[in-house]
Amino acid sequence: MSVFIEKTDTLRGEVNIPGDKSVSHRALILGALAEGDTRLHHFLKAQDCIDTIKCLQVLGISIEEDEQDIIVHGKGLYGLSEPGRVLDVGNSGTTLRLFPGILAAQNFVSEISGDNSLLRRPVDQFLAPVMEMGAIISFKQDNNCPPLVILPSDIHGIFYDSPIASAQVKSSILFTALYADSPTTIIEPYQSRNHTELLLEAFGAHLDCTPLSIVIKPAGQLTGCELTVPGDISSAAYFITAALITKDSKITLRGVGMNPTRNGFIDVILSMGADVEILNVKSGLEPTADLIVTSSSLHGVTLSGEIIPRTLDEIPILMVLSCFAEGITVIRDNGELRLKESSRIDVTAENLRKMGANITATGDSIVIEGGHPLHGAIIGTKYDHRVAMSFAIAALGATGKTELIGSECVNISYPGFYDTLKSLFPA
């Protein structure tokens, strides 16, 4: 499926940002492992999260929808049932990384698979610490990629000094550590997003956290609770960029998650000269705010170190934004993105060059010389939702028409994305 998008000079309107994908996944899984019911407000009903629901249902968890809420009827840490078939996580890398340690602690054999894209993603680096904790996991194809076979295992606490700041690696360890026979310690070089730690504490787990370290005790029990999922800042980033790069534009974004370990994108665009007004800040487990974004003149910046874990999912759209900034933007230390999505940086760079951008991406560095006019092109998304949405936005500032091949992949994280974008066009 393809969509065609052309340049526009003005965007106006208001967007209610859908629920955060990372928080939705984690809250759903923890609700299944808790005793009692968990009610989730503003849950993201996108394909990735739906695939997680389906897997939990195969594992014997009852999940229902009540108006706008999701209700998870938890069965406890050891309450999962032996699946009668392979657990198909679809395209959800998050589910793939969070499930193995949990399943290893159960008393049955399980197998995890996914779609063709997922089956090409190496996961050995994510699984290494989980296997160090005692999980018995094998690769059916002997290629460090799914499908995975997971055997019942005894889980042990470990001390893990992570070479990278990765919320995905950290979260896979923390979920496994719930079942360990002793505390687990994790050290990071920089602080990665802390959604998992906040949610674990909300469900009653015992953690001792500093910005660079976590000690988690084995959990005897988690308790169901009621939570509101914040708006996904990664989803907001596309509309923020759209407003910044199109003339005479002004967009209001409602309920955007502003977790300080996640909102590096906001800090980056402010340093580039973006006109962003932050209003109606609300505290809570996950803080939120409304944003008013106005078209702006931007300049290049150099990004590295601690800001990268806080902007990881936004790097593709930052690459697009940098093409519209004066001067050179350099993005370093993005190794985890290559670990998570082996082709995302390369696909984004290749497609931007098709549109006329001056960009170099080698190793873990990206160099973009802004100010070169972009033109429409045929964009292969490689069925990557973040690539598709990034180039939908790039097309707004490019002369001519842009075709997005595989455009339907946005349903992985943002159903209704194109309709929302279209609603901002002039009448």
C-alpha positions in Angstrom: 0.0 0.0 0.0 1.2 3.5 -0.8 0.2 7.0 0.1 1.2 10.2 -1.7 2.0 13.4 0.1 2.9 16.8 -1.3 4.4 20.0 0.0 2.3 22.3 2.2 3.0 25.8 3.4 0.7 25.9 6.4 -0.5 23.5 9.2 -3.0 24.5 11.8 -4.9 22.6 14.4 -4.9 20.5 17.5 -3.7 16.9 18.1 -4.6 14.6 21.0 -1.5 12.4 21.2 -2.2 8.6 21.5 -0.9 6.6 24.5 2.8 5.8 24.9 3.7 2.5 23.3 6.5 1.7 25.8 4.3 2.4 28.8 1.3 0.5 27.3 3.4 -2.7 26.7 4.9 -2.7 30.2 1.8 -1.8 32.1 -0.1 -4.6 30.2 2.5 -7.2 31.0 2.8 -6.2 34.6 -0.9 -6.2 35.0 -1.0 -9.8 33.8 1.7 -10.8 36.4 0.0 -8.9 39.2 -2.7 -10.2 41.6 -6.1 -8.7 40.9 -7.3 -6.3 38.2 -5.4 -3.5 36.5 -7.2 -0.8 34.7 -5.3 1.2 32.0 -6.6 4.5 30.8 -5.5 5.9 27.4 -3.9 2.6 26.4 -2.4 2.6 22.9 -4.6 0.4 20.7 -1.9 -0.1 18.0 -0.9 -3.3 16.4 2.2 -3.8 18.5 0.2 -3.6 21.7 -2.6 -5.7 20.3 -0.1 -8.4 19.5 1.0 -8.3 23.2 -2.6 -8.6 24.3 -3.0 -11.7 22.0 0.1 -13.3 23.4 -1.1 -12.8 27.0 -4.5 -14.2 26.2 -2.8 -17.3 24.7 -1.0 -17.5 28.1 -4.3 -17.6 29.9 -4.8 -14.0 30.8 -8.2 -12.4 30.5 -8.1 -8.9 29.1 -11.2 -6.9 28.2 -12.0 -3.5 26.9 -14.4 -1.2 28.8 -15.2 2.0 26.8 -11.8 3.6 26.5 -10.0 1.5 29.1 -8.2 -1.9 29.1 -8.8 -4.1 32.1 -6.3 -6.9 32.7 -7.3 -9.7 35.1 -3.9 -10.6 36.6 -3.1 -14.1 37.7 0.1 -13.5 39.6 3.8 -14.0 38.8 3.5 -17.8 38.2 -0.1 -17.8 37.0 0.6 -18.0 33.2 -0.8 -21.1 31.5 1.1 -23.3 29.0 0.4 -21.9 25.5 -1.1 -24.3 23.1 0.8 -22.7 20.2 3.7 -20.5 19.3 3.5 -17.0 20.8 3.4 -14.7 17.8 4.6 -11.2 18.8 4.2 -9.8 15.3 6.6 -6.8 14.8 6.8 -6.0 18.5 10.5 -6.0 19.5 9.5 -4.8 22.9 7.4 -7.9 23.5 10.1 -10.1 22.2 12.6 -8.7 24.7 10.4 -8.6 27.7 8.8 -12.0 27.5 11.8 -14.5 27.6 12.8 -13.9 31.3 9.2 -14.1 32.4 8.6 -17.3 30.4 11.8 -18.9 31.6 10.5 -18.7 35.2 7.3 -20.6 34.4 6.9 -24.4 34.6 6.4 -25.0 30.8 8.2 -24.8 27.5 7.3 -21.9 25.2 8.3 -20.6 21.8 8.3 -17.0 20.6 8.2 -16.0 16.9 7.1 -13.0 14.9 6.7 -11.5 11.5 9.4 -11.6 8.7 10.9 -8.3 9.8 11.3 -9.5 13.4 12.8 -12.8 12.4 15.7 -10.9 10.9 16.5 -9.0 14.2 19.5 -10.4 16.2 18.5 -10.5 19.9 21.6 -12.3 21.4 22.9 -9.1 23.0 19.5 -8.5 24.7 19.2 -12.1 25.9 22.8 -12.5 27.1 22.2 -11.0 30.6 18.9 -12.9 30.9 20.7 -16.1 30.1 23.4 -15.1 32.6 20.6 -15.1 35.1 19.9 -18.7 34.4 17.3 -18.5 31.6 17.6 -21.4 29.2 16.9 -20.0 25.7 17.8 -21.3 22.3 17.6 -20.0 18.7 15.7 -22.4 16.4 17.6 -21.3 13.4 21.0 -20.9 15.1 21.3 -17.4 13.8 20.9 -15.3 17.0 17.4 -14.3 15.7 13.9 -15.5 16.6 12.1 -18.0 16.8 13.2 -18.6 20.4 12.6 -21.7 22.5 12.5 -21.1 26.2 12.7 -23.9 28.8 11.8 -23.7 32.5 14.7 -22.3 34.5 15.9 -21.3 37.9 16.6 -17.5 37.9 19.4 -15.9 39.8 20.2 -12.3 40.7 23.3 -10.8 38.9 25.4 -7.7 38.9 25.2 -6.2 35.4 27.5 -3.4 34.3 25.9 -2.4 31.0 28.2 -1.2 28.2 25.4 0.9 26.8 22.5 2.9 28.2 19.6 0.8 26.9 16.1 0.8 28.4 15.4 -2.4 26.4 18.3 -4.3 27.9 17.6 -2.9 31.3 13.9 -3.8 31.1 14.5 -7.4 30.0 16.8 -7.8 33.1 14.3 -6.1 35.5 11.4 -8.3 34.3 13.5 -11.4 34.7 14.8 -10.2 38.1 11.2 -10.4 39.5 11.8 -14.2 39.6 15.4 -14.2 40.9 16.6 -15.9 44.1 18.5 -12.8 45.1 18.7 -9.0 44.3 19.9 -7.8 40.9 22.0 -4.7 40.3 22.2 -2.8 37.0 24.7 -0.1 36.2 24.4 2.2 33.1 26.9 4.6 31.6 24.0 7.1 31.2 20.5 7.1 32.4 18.1 5.4 30.0 14.3 5.9 30.0 12.8 4.8 33.4 9.3 3.7 32.4 9.9 0.2 33.7 11.2 1.3 37.1 8.3 3.7 37.6 5.7 1.0 36.7 7.4 -1.7 38.7 7.2 0.5 41.8 3.5 1.3 41.0 2.8 -2.5 41.0 4.6 -3.0 44.3 8.1 -4.1 43.4 11.0 -3.1 45.6 13.7 -1.0 43.8 16.5 1.2 44.9 17.2 3.6 42.0 19.8 6.3 41.3 20.3 7.9 37.9 22.9 5.3 37.0 22.1 2.3 39.1 19.2 0.1 40.0 18.9 -2.6 42.7 15.7 -4.7 42.4 14.7 -7.3 44.9 12.9 -10.5 44.0 9.1 -10.0 44.0 6.9 -12.2 46.1 3.8 -10.5 44.6 2.8 -7.7 42.4 -0.6 -5.9 43.0 -2.9 -4.7 40.3 -3.6 -0.9 40.1 -5.1 1.8 38.0 -2.9 3.8 35.6 -3.2 6.5 33.0 -0.8 6.1 30.0 0.7 9.4 28.9 0.7 10.6 25.4 3.6 9.2 23.4 6.3 11.8 22.9 7.7 9.8 19.9 4.3 10.2 18.2 4.2 13.9 19.1 7.7 14.4 17.6 6.3 14.0 14.0 3.8 16.7 14.4 6.2 18.9 16.3 8.6 18.6 13.3 5.8 19.2 10.8 5.0 22.5 12.5 8.6 23.6 12.7 9.5 23.0 9.0 6.4 24.4 7.3 5.8 28.1 7.0 3.1 29.9 9.0 2.3 26.8 11.0 1.0 26.5 14.5 -0.1 23.2 16.1 -1.2 22.4 19.7 -0.4 19.0 21.0 -2.4 17.7 24.0 -1.2 15.4 26.8 2.3 14.8 25.7 4.4 12.6 28.0 7.2 14.7 29.5 9.2 12.1 31.5 12.6 13.7 31.9 14.4 10.5 30.9 12.4 10.4 27.7 11.9 14.0 26.5 15.4 14.6 25.1 13.7 15.4 21.7 12.3 18.6 23.3 15.7 19.6 24.7 17.3 19.0 21.3 14.8 21.1 19.3 14.9 23.9 21.8 18.7 24.0 21.4 18.1 24.2 17.6 16.0 27.3 18.0 12.5 25.8 18.0 9.5 27.9 19.2 7.8 25.6 21.6 5.5 26.7 24.5 5.0 24.2 27.3 1.7 24.5 29.1 -0.6 22.7 31.6 2.1 20.6 33.1 0.6 17.7 35.1 2.6 15.6 37.6 1.9 12.0 38.3 3.6 8.7 37.7 4.4 10.0 34.2 4.2 13.8 33.8 2.4 15.3 30.8 2.0 18.7 29.2 0.4 20.5 26.3 2.7 21.9 23.6 2.2 24.8 21.2 4.6 24.6 18.3 5.2 27.4 15.8 7.2 27.3 12.6 10.8 28.3 13.3 14.2 29.0 11.9 16.6 26.2 13.1 20.3 25.7 13.3 22.4 22.5 13.4 23.7 21.0 16.7 26.0 18.2 17.8 24.4 15.4 19.9 26.2 12.8 21.8 26.4 11.1 25.2 23.5 11.3 27.7 21.1 12.9 25.3 21.0 9.9 23.0 19.2 7.4 25.2 16.6 10.1 25.8 16.0 10.6 22.0 16.6 7.1 20.7 13.2 6.5 18.9 13.2 10.1 17.6 16.5 9.9 15.8 14.9 9.3 12.3 12.7 12.3 12.6 15.6 14.3 14.0 17.5 13.3 10.9 14.6 14.8 8.8 14.4 17.9 10.9 18.2 18.5 10.6 17.8 18.7 6.8 15.7 21.9 7.3 18.2 23.5 9.8 21.0 25.8 8.7 24.5 24.4 9.2 25.7 20.9 10.2 24.1 18.5 12.7 26.1 15.6 14.1 24.5 12.7 15.9 26.9 10.3 17.7 26.7 7.4 20.0 23.6 5.9 18.4 24.8 2.3 18.6 21.7 1.1 20.5 19.4 2.1 17.6 21.4 -0.1 15.3 21.1 -2.8 17.9 17.3 -2.4 18.1 16.6 -1.8 14.5 19.6 -2.8 12.4 18.5 -0.9 9.3 16.6 2.1 10.6 19.4 4.6 10.4 20.6 3.3 7.0 17.1 3.3 5.5 16.5 6.9 6.8 19.8 8.1 5.4 19.3 6.4 2.0 15.8 7.8 1.6 16.9 11.3 2.6 19.6 11.2 0.0 17.0 10.2 -2.6 15.2 13.5 -1.7 18.4 15.5 -2.1 19.8 15.7 1.4 23.5 15.8 2.1 23.9 13.1 4.8 26.6 10.6 5.8 25.8 7.7 8.2 28.7 5.5 9.2 29.3 3.4 12.3 27.5 5.2 15.1 27.8 8.7 13.7 25.4 10.7 11.4 26.4 14.0 9.8 23.7 16.1 8.1 24.4 19.3 6.2 21.2 21.3 6.4 19.8 23.8 4.0 19.7 21.6 0.9 16.2 21.8 -0.7 14.4 18.4 -0.6 12.4 17.1 -3.5 9.7 14.3 -3.7 10.8 10.7 -4.2 9.6 7.2 -4.0 10.4 6.1 -0.4 10.7 2.5 0.6 9.8 2.3 4.3 11.0 -1.3 4.8 7.8 -1.7 6.9 9.3 0.5 9.6 6.6 2.6 11.2 9.1 5.3 12.3 10.6 5.6 8.9 7.2 5.9 7.3 6.0 8.7 9.6 9.3 10.5 9.3 9.1 10.7 5.5 5.4 11.6 5.6 6.7 14.7 7.5 9.7 15.2 5.2 7.3 15.2 2.2 5.6 18.3 3.6 8.7 20.4 3.1 9.8 18.8 -0.2 8.9 20.1 -3.7 6.8 17.7 -5.8 5.1 14.5 -4.7 6.4 11.8 -2.4 5.2 8.2 -2.4 5.5 6.1 0.7 5.6 2.4 -0.1 4.4 0.2 2.7 2.7 3.1 4.3 0.3 1.0 6.3 3.1 0.0 8.8 2.2 3.1 10.8 -0.5 1.0 12.4 2.3 -0.6 14.4 2.4 2.4 16.7 0.0 5.1 15.4 -3.3 4.0 13.8 -5.0 7.1 12.3 -1.6 8.9 11.7 -2.4 10.0 8.1 -5.9 11.1 9.0 -4.6 13.2 11.9 -1.9 14.7 9.6 -4.5 15.5 6.9 -6.7 17.2 9.5 -4.0 19.9 9.9 -3.9 20.8 6.2 -5.6 24.1 5.1 -9.3 23.6 4.3 
